[in-house]
Amino acid sequence: MRYLLRNTNLRIALFLAVIPLFLPENLFPVLCLGAIYSIAALGMSLLLGYAGQISLGHAAFIGIGAYTTAILTTQFNWPVLAAFAAAIFVSSVIAYIIGKPILKTKGFFLALATLGFGEIFFVFTSRTDPVIGGLVGIGGIPYFSIAGYEFSSYVQMHYLYWTILLGLVIYSQNMVNSRSGRAFRAISTDELAASTMGIDVAKYKLRIFVLSAAYAGIAGSLLATYLSMTQPYGFRVDLSIFIVLAVIVGGMGSLWGVVAATVVLTWLKDEQLSQYQEYSALIYGIILLLILIFVPQGLGSLGQRSFQWMKDRLGKAYRYRSNRS
């Protein structure tokens, strides 16, 4: 029991395992989409929160993963699992190719360069009718399947997506606590100082950019099999802004905080604000402003403080009862 209380990943895994027993059916799509977007936000958290590099073209890498899966499964009859692996590979390779020149820029120039890449991806996908369907997109994408077992129900998808997400969180935690993670934090603090300490800044920036794109490719592939279709309008800059907002709201140094923020924002976007899409930018701006004013370190720090408060309260109650007895 003591190990359970100390291990955040195990507590969350147990919570995710039992929540389908109590969750209303209409909330399963939120959890499924929340998990998919959380994978992309996790990659953005590594890029922005730990390495200090911002990208507004993250939606393009999600789209690359989605379209790779869609084309390979519908036009070439690839197994979904093979197309899933190919989506990760293609997203990573394209990130490596464009990352070398783009990552020579910094700050706002980097944001604009990645934004331009995102717009190029949208124009390409929307005007390439014979190959990828143009604005209509691609339909008939099969559900995710492993060894003939198809994940076609919301409950099955819930366990699949959150298992993948949990594995990526554990991998990310190990990475940020490794030598590479320390190098990323040094680059985020001061690139010049990191360079004088012997850190190959260009290599590490490219490495985290490619890793972030690989996470986005995973999310895009899962999104394509979840929706059974893909369209260019699903991967415009507003999705990139949504991912960046989730990282800021969740806390750029808190991986599980980013996941929580992504799920909450997904619930707001799909359930509460769906009829106010024209005001989504204003609403997200207000949310961001409130977070920066009242919880500047993000929801992750709020959750940690709440859990610590509960532990302190329980500890005091236990000591009080022990002293009385």
SULFEN-V624299 format. One record per residue. SS is DSSP state (@ for helix, = for strand, . for the rest). Layout:
BEGIN
<<SS> <SS>>
END
This chain:
BEGIN
<<.> <@> <@> <@> <@> <@> <.> <@> <@> <@> <@> <@> <@> <@> <@> <@> <@> <@> <@> <.> <.> <.> <.> <.> <@> <@> <@> <@> <@> <@> <@> <@> <@> <@> <@> <@> <@> <@> <@> <@> <@> <@> <@> <@> <@> <@> <@> <@> <@> <@> <.> <.> <.> <.> <.> <.> <.> <@> <@> <@> <@> <@> <@> <@> <@> <@> <@> <@> <@> <@> <@> <@> <@> <@> <.> <.> <.> <.> <.> <@> <@> <@> <@> <@> <@> <@> <@> <@> <@> <@> <@> <@> <@> <@> <@> <@> <@> <@> <@> <@> <@> <@> <.> <.> <.> <.> <@> <@> <@> <@> <@> <@> <@> <@> <@> <@> <@> <@> <@> <@> <@> <@> <@> <@> <@> <@> <.> <.> <@> <@> <@> <@> <.> <@> <@> <@> <.> <=> <=> <.> <.> <.> <.> <.> <=> <=> <.> <.> <=> <=> <.> <.> <.> <@> <@> <@> <@> <@> <@> <@> <@> <@> <@> <@> <@> <@> <@> <@> <@> <@> <@> <@> <@> <@> <@> <@> <.> <.> <@> <@> <@> <@> <@> <@> <@> <@> <@> <@> <@> <.> <@> <@> <@> <@> <@> <@> <.> <.> <.> <.> <@> <@> <@> <@> <@> <@> <@> <@> <@> <@> <@> <@> <@> <@> <@> <@> <@> <@> <@> <@> <@> <@> <@> <@> <@> <@> <@> <.> <=> <=> <.> <@> <@> <@> <@> <.> <@> <@> <@> <@> <@> <@> <@> <@> <@> <@> <@> <@> <@> <@> <.> <.> <.> <.> <@> <@> <@> <@> <@> <@> <@> <@> <@> <@> <@> <@> <@> <@> <@> <@> <@> <@> <.> <@> <@> <@> <@> <@> <@> <@> <@> <@> <@> <@> <@> <@> <@> <@> <@> <@> <@> <@> <@> <@> <.> <.> <.> <.> <@> <@> <@> <@> <@> <@> <@> <@> <@> <@> <@> <@> <@> <@> <@> <@> <@> <@> <@> <@> <@> <@> <@> <@> <@> <@> <.>>
END
